[in-house]
Amino acid sequence: MPHASTIDGTRIAYQVRGEGQPLVLLAGQSNNHTWWDPIRSDFQGHQTITLDWRGTGESDKPDEVYSTVGFADDVVAVLDDLELDNAYVYGTSMGGRVAQWLAINHPERVKALVLGCTSPGAAHGYERSQEIRKALADPARTDRVLLELMYTPGWLADNPGPYYVLGDQSMPSYTKRRHLVASNKHDAWDGLPSITAPTLILHGSDDIFSPAANAQLLADRIPGARAELIDGARHAYFHEFRSVASPAVLSFLAAQHRA
């Protein structure tokens, strides 16, 4: 597995599949590239690029402060290692927070931007309820609560797993804490109006993990951005509702390619 070296010397593992226009896929908090495994094949016609966040997978796991700004710099290191001037970027959940900083701080590297089930950060965004926070803090219930936030009951009944959105089970506990703090401290509000990349925002209408109202909030803040809600979807809309979500992404990117 190839690795890119960051400015601080951290080695970031990345994975490349297929051929075509480069598309970077960014996973959620405390997850690695396997987050995308169930739907990666949806993006045929693109060279898909994933990575293991620092602290996860085959990447280095330094015990130091992590941030969504720093994660964006790690993505740039991967693009540099691949000798790619730019790429399409699709980030979901915390990956969407990182994608915001990528478009803000490295605009020349982002051809078009898709933000999924994400928010501008706690300071200005809509946050999950205290009830949900308490349920997720219970070690005996965390995975089940998280699954119910990700998927509808009917889908869970018909799909017993494995599930790819429950986090990297091999992560050390200290990197899990580092990821949590990084995501919780995300605040890109002031930088969002500077984003120049064409932007599509997707969100499940029934998402209460990252409340759906964040979609329009981002769209109003990013110049020219468009928000689409996927009816009935929860946080993992990109997986359960892939028949709607993936074509929406592909159509948007094709339009940017033609422009």
BELKARA-V233976 format. One line per field, one symbol per residue. ss: DSSP state (h for helix, s for strand, l for the rest). phi: phi as a letter, one per 30 degrees, with the letter a starting at -180 (. if undefined). psi: psi as a letter, one per 20 degrees, with the letter a starting at -180 (. if undefined). Layout:
BEGIN
ss->???
phi->???
psi->???
END
This chain:
BEGIN
ss->llssslllllssssssslllssssssllllllhhhhlllhhhhllssssssllllllllllllllllhhhhhhhhhhhhhhlllllsssssslhhhhhhhhhhhhlhhhsssssssllllsllllllllhhhhhhhlllllhhhhhhhhhllhhhhhhllllllllllllllhhhhhhhhhhhhllslhhhhlllllsssssssllllllllhhhhhhhhhllllsssssllllllhhhhlhhhhhhhhhhhhhhhhhl
phi->.dbccdedjdccdbbbbibkddbdccddeiccddecedbeddcejbddbbbceejbhcddbdcadcadddddddddddddddhcdaadbbcchddddddedddddbedccdabbcchbadkddbdccdddddedddddedceddddddddbdeddddcbdjdccccjddcdddddddddededdcdaceddedddcdebcccaddcdcdbedddddedddcceidbcbccdidcddedcdcddcddddddddddddddd
psi->pqqqprhjippoqrppqaqappoppprrpkqaiihighjhihkqiqopprroqpircjrqmqnrpqqhghhhhhghhggghilphrrqpopqchhhgghghghgilhiiohqpppplarirhhirpqqrhggggghiohiigggggghhgqqggghhinjaqqjjjqoiipqhhhgggggggghjpnjghihiipipppppqqphkoignqhihghgghhhppjqppppopiqbglhhfhkhiggghggggghhhhhh.
END
